[in-house]
Amino acid sequence: MPLPYYVSPEQMMKDKAEYARKGIARGRSIVTIEYGEGILLLAENPSSLLHKISEVYDRIAFAGVGKYNEFENLRIAGIRHADVKGYSYSRGDVTARALANAYSQALGNIFTQDIKPFEVEVLVAEVADGNHGSKNEIYHILYDGTIEDEHNYAAMGGQADEIRRFLKEHYREGLSLAEAVQLGVRSLNVTQNKTLTAKDLEVGVLDRTKTRRKFRRVGGESLAQLLGTTS
């Protein structure tokens, strides 16, 4: 009688982690940078239809890298979670921290219980409400459910470590939006053999100066002006 196939739990977790990391590394990178009036989210994404950055709730944005259908399912689930909580209680009860915890639990359960882990990393950002003296919050959730509380900047996707090193050397507090966009593009260019232009980018901001809904997309002529590439 043949012995049953056996893999130690340690080896299984190691194999899953390696599989997920390889899938994520193939994804184009996303950077998040705090600037003077909010939070910038900038992704290398030539598609104008498939978004990697989106609004979740009034002051909360989502970004995902890796397998599109997997982080899109997480995005939709996050929007539903926020809407139900905001409707059941109050809009102020919807926070990035609670949403990040929900994503952490979901990804952690998938990683430990399912045969194939999600090949994704996601980020949840909440811009500070200036009326209450709060601070910006940026949460980076890994494929295995680990949460990293980021400050000033964050990077996900292929060669994220190299991008983080560049941002660590060049970031400063109080950047203008134009300076943050240019810094983000420079950090992405570090890993490229070409110079990224406006048509290669997807850009969104959480703008503290806007009323209630803080998220807006930046593109076209506005993005070109921020990049300093207008004629």
Secondary structure as UniProt FT lines:
FT   HELIX           9..25
FT   STRAND          30..35
FT   TURN            36..37
FT   STRAND          38..44
FT   STRAND          53..57
FT   TURN            58..59
FT   STRAND          60..66
FT   HELIX           68..88
FT   HELIX           91..93
FT   HELIX           96..113
FT   STRAND          120..126
FT   HELIX           130..132
FT   STRAND          137..141
FT   TURN            143..144
FT   STRAND          147..150
FT   STRAND          153..156
FT   TURN            158..159
FT   HELIX           160..170
FT   TURN            173..174
FT   HELIX           177..189
FT   TURN            190..191
FT   HELIX           198..200
FT   STRAND          201..207
FT   TURN            208..209
FT   STRAND          215..218
FT   HELIX           220..227
//
